[in-house]
Amino acid sequence: MNTIEKFDKHVMHSYGRYPLVMQKGEGRRCTDENGKTYIDFGSGIGTNSLGYCDEKWADAVCTQVRTLQHSSNYYYTGIQAEFAEKLCETSGYDSVFFSNSGAEANECAIKIARKYSFDKYGKNRHNIITLVKSFHGRTIATLSATGQESFHNYFFPFLEGFINVNANDIDDLKSKLDNTVCAVMLEYIQGEGGVNALNQDFVNAVFELCADKDVLVIADEVQTGAGRTGKFLAGEYFGKKADITTMAKGLAGGIPIGACLTTEKCSNVLTAGTHGSTFGGNPVACAGGIAVLERLNSEGFLDEVSEKADFIRKELEKCSEVESVSGIGLMIGIKLKTKTASDIAKKALDKGLLVLTAKDKVRLLPPLTISMEEIKGGMKILIDILEE
């Protein structure tokens, strides 16, 4: 029985998988069990932010594994304290709750928003506005928050208390932002929804209207955060700082992590017993997170991310099959004129390039450390396929 047969026999079929069995990775390339090498323009859906098995990252993680692999959150650890300090300093937030995924970070944000409002205003001010085409996770609560009808099936009943507003529609926002709302939750760039950035005017309106009503703003930066856009947080592009920001994916370089960051306004909302996580703030994940932050904070690193992104966009704009390019930084959506994104992804795989899709677009989320040589090699494969 080969690997795929064994896998399919024992693992639930909840993913549409490509016929690739990864065996190892080094730098920005991975190798399958047959020895074929691939340039990675997907980085585990934006998670292997430093590529595969980065030496300094791996050393930090392995050192921590041999020191302390886990501790109950009934106790303190120095590594979690250090990571929390560095993350808050880098992001400009005051406090953080650590979890294991983006969905968990968003669950935490939802609970903070509702408890903040309950503590201050009492019951019946619990609704949270989210945007059409948003994606916030696959738990029941975060699926309920997700503004895509395609996800609202099978798992009935979904949770009440979420109201959808059309992205970039200020009038729609105003009509639904009533006295039952405790928060507005948004992605500055809707990743799974098609790699679409919000308009500045709409973002401005969200923050202004929410400030007037003491409604919290939650920024889901699970995919956009940790340097993906060329800034540590995508909110920096819009000149905004949400009351709550969630992070995950690339934050620990490939180890499961989630982080819910709050300003001082919300730092003391969660009290003992109101939230928890067995593995949240795991020492190994924190060690990986510190290694990632050190790289992101190194001189010129994020500038290089933006330069690489500009090069990719310019190359794509020369391609006759490309209708438009969306996103910011190394979060790139490619709308095609005649071809389908899924077909392009399959052909790229055959040619030794890993790309992603988002709705009808080809999506690129390469490791932040990808070299110009690797970008040029991957782009040649992609452009050749698009121009066929």
Buried (B, 14 or more C-beta within 10 A) or exposed (E): EEEEEEEEEEEEEEEEEEEBEBEEBEBBBBBBEEEEEBBBBBBBBBBBBBBBBBEEBBEBBEEBEEEBEEBEBEEEBEBBEBBBEBBBEBBBBBBBBBBBBBBBBBBBBBBBBBBBBBEEEEEEBBBBBBBBBBBBBBBEBBBBBBBBEEBEEEEEEBEEBBBBBBBBBBEBBEEBBEEEBBBBBBBBBBBBBBBBBBBEEBBBBBBEBBEEBEBBBBBBBBBBBBBBBBBBBBBBBBEBBBBBBBBBBBBBBBBBBBBBBBBEEBBEBBEEEEBEBEBBBBBBBBBBBBBBBBBBBEEEBBEBBBEBBEBBBEBBEEBEBBEEBBBBBBBBBBBBEEBEBEEBBBBBBEBBBBBBBBBEBBBBBBBBBBBEEBBEBBBBBBBEBBEE
